[in-house]
Amino acid sequence: MIAVWQRIIKASVTVDNQVVASVGRGALVLAGVEKDDTESDVAFIADKCANLRVFSDEDGKLNRSILDTGGEMLIVSQFTLCGDCRKGRRPSFVRAASPDKGREYYDLLCRMVEEKGVTVQKGVFQADMKVMLVNDGPVTLILKSR
């Protein structure tokens, strides 16, 4: 599993000109499921998403997690993260999971993060989404389960 984790001031997802999800201070996570992923890959990413210490403490050091700050998380499925761009000019998506597995593991990721105590909003799986964010810092991290 691959995720792009971004510290944000706010973020939202719009589908068909309707805002379907929005969060305040916290994180936006773009998540891609690969065909060889297992539930342990999802659990690894969920743990990282909830526990990364990238929020400032009282001394200005990146020492607090989203759980410590009470922040919110917007998780958006994005299979294009699984694209391989090493050859040619068109990405290959052979590593991406099938839509059924992608939806199952995306939903599982959202549930696992919620179970850790984070308030989660979701994008719309397989929809044409417009994602708006105000990146804070910017702090952007790439997470890989392997």
Rosetta blueprint (number, residue, H / E / L):
1 M L
2 I E
3 A E
4 V E
5 W E
6 Q E
7 R E
8 I E
9 I E
10 K E
11 A E
12 S E
13 V E
14 T E
15 V E
16 D L
17 N L
18 Q E
19 V E
20 V E
21 A E
22 S E
23 V E
24 G L
25 R L
26 G E
27 A E
28 L E
29 V E
30 L E
31 A E
32 G E
33 V L
34 E E
35 K L
36 D L
37 D L
38 T L
39 E H
40 S H
41 D H
42 V H
43 A H
44 F H
45 I H
46 A H
47 D H
48 K H
49 C H
50 A H
51 N H
52 L L
53 R L
54 V L
55 F E
56 S E
57 D L
58 E L
59 D L
60 G L
61 K L
62 L E
63 N E
64 R E
65 S L
66 I H
67 L H
68 D H
69 T H
70 G L
71 G L
72 E E
73 M E
74 L E
75 I E
76 V E
77 S E
78 Q L
79 F H
80 T H
81 L H
82 C H
83 G L
84 D E
85 C L
86 R L
87 K L
88 G L
89 R L
90 R L
91 P L
92 S E
93 F L
94 V L
95 R L
96 A E
97 A L
98 S L
99 P H
100 D H
101 K H
102 G H
103 R H
104 E H
105 Y H
106 Y H
107 D H
108 L H
109 L H
110 C H
111 R H
112 M H
113 V H
114 E H
115 E H
116 K L
117 G L
118 V L
119 T E
120 V E
121 Q E
122 K E
123 G L
124 V L
125 F L
126 Q L
127 A L
128 D L
129 M L
130 K E
131 V E
132 M E
133 L E
134 V E
135 N E
136 D E
137 G E
138 P E
139 V E
140 T E
141 L E
142 I E
143 L E
144 K E
145 S L
146 R L
